[in-house]
Amino acid sequence: MQAAPAPVGGRTVLLIVCGGIAAYKTLELIRLLTGAGLRVRTVLTAAGKQFVTPLSLQALTGEKVYEDLFSLTDENEMGHIALSRSGDLLVVCPATADIMARMAAGLADDLASTLLLATDKPVLIAPAMNVRMWDHPATQANLATLRARGVMVVGPEIGLMACNETGPGRLAEPPVIAEAIFHHLPGPAPVVPATGPLAGRHALVTAGPTHEPIDPVRYLANRSSGRQGYEVAQALAALGARVTLVSGPVDLPPPKGITLRRVETARQMLAACRDALPCDIAVCAAAVADWHVAAEATSKIKKTAGAPPPALTLVPNPDILAELSAPGANRPALVIGFAAETDTVAQHAAAKRLAKGCDWIVANDVRPETGIMGGMENEIVLITGEGAEQWPRMGKQDVATHLADRIATFFTPDFSSGRSIS
Ligand SMILES: Cc1cc2nc3c(=O)[nH]c(=O)nc-3n(C[C@H](O)[C@H](O)[C@H](O)COP(=O)(O)O)c2cc1C
């Protein structure tokens, strides 16, 4: 049996492997987790055992595999209640429709469900199942119940599945699940040895709005949530890139394993981007204000009865995308801009690509009725030198994952994640 590496800060993941066809991918997940110095203890359901063997799990984790609720020896060595609390994070991967239903119903009819009911630790599930099982109102209701109780969810992704149907239901890729585990694990992020197609590359990502002050209490802003840029940063890191995220003011938790530079104004964002150079990849997802107030008041502008409202003179902000795209020794090999448009989206975005000199543009339609700006989903047109590609509407995390795959393919043409955009 292979010895487990010394755990980082004594942190342990209790990994529950269920009976889905994607169970074999947990073996790669375990490798990623133990490679980051985490201790992994596994629980295998009876159905899970049909897909992976206890021997494989034991060999990869260097730990005993727990299978039976009524095992006299296990109960004697570590009771099921103690086991349920022995991990800092419980991860169910793959999470079957069945375990989600049993979790939502509060059943405790085998070791896995009993641990999930008895635990006082955070729980992350990585669902994987046939698209009809996923779309079924029962599964969606169970998912909503679990989310409402604080269970965290990674994936599923959209793509071709083992059953030859396409749609949502594919297990998220192991690096993406590992990243979610690192993110949700209490304590500092594990130091992950960079692996993946973007290992050794530095990516600069900008995200969020900018705030352009009028006076010490008022500012000009926009509705950007920063979510798309944060997801892109996570997806690039999951493929091994070292990521610097320059973020305007947003209401999002700081991503783990990523260098975060917080800024307020466009001028500060440009300075932080310049500091981050050199880099191989620049993804400018921030909704940078076009203008700032020419003469920012140093004290609050008072409303005086009878006096006209103050006139604001606006002056252009620096063009961060154009500056990063300009030829020069420090120009990243791949510069990607985002274009938020409200009409003739693809045409405006194609013109923006040429005007700014960037390599690709991710264009999205931000008319209020699309719900994209500030929302959880996105529908994009990717414009490259080869033409325009319309992607179907999908979650911002999925857009980020597919964009990161395309970036990886740019640097390593034979790279394929196996994910398809359907
Ligand atoms: C070949 C095969 C593949 C399966 N794949 C999945 C799957 O990907 N997702 C799923 O939810 N159930 C899948 N099932 C059904 C589960 O194995 C079944 O619901 C089982 O009761 C799950 O038990 P567990 O949740 O305790 O692991 C599959 C069944 C078979 C026979």
The ligand as an ORCA input file, in Angstrom:
! r2SCAN-3c Opt
* xyz 0 1
  C     -24.210      1.188    -15.836
  C     -24.887      2.105    -14.858
  C     -24.512      3.414    -14.809
  C     -25.132      4.296    -13.911
  N     -24.749      5.606    -13.886
  C     -25.384      6.448    -13.079
  C     -25.017      7.832    -13.080
  O     -24.122      8.262    -13.789
  N     -25.697      8.659    -12.246
  C     -26.715      8.220    -11.449
  O     -27.301      9.036    -10.738
  N     -27.037      6.923    -11.406
  C     -26.423      6.028    -12.201
  N     -26.774      4.706    -12.176
  C     -27.796      4.256    -11.221
  C     -27.209      4.104     -9.817
  O     -26.123      3.200     -9.831
  C     -28.292      3.645     -8.855
  O     -29.285      4.681     -8.747
  C     -27.755      3.297     -7.481
  O     -28.837      2.947     -6.653
  C     -27.029      4.458     -6.856
  O     -26.639      4.085     -5.551
  P     -25.770      5.065     -4.618
  O     -26.382      6.419     -4.744
  O     -25.907      4.481     -3.257
  O     -24.353      4.973     -5.067
  C     -26.147      3.815    -13.052
  C     -26.498      2.475    -13.085
  C     -25.875      1.634    -13.984
  C     -26.304      0.191    -14.030
*
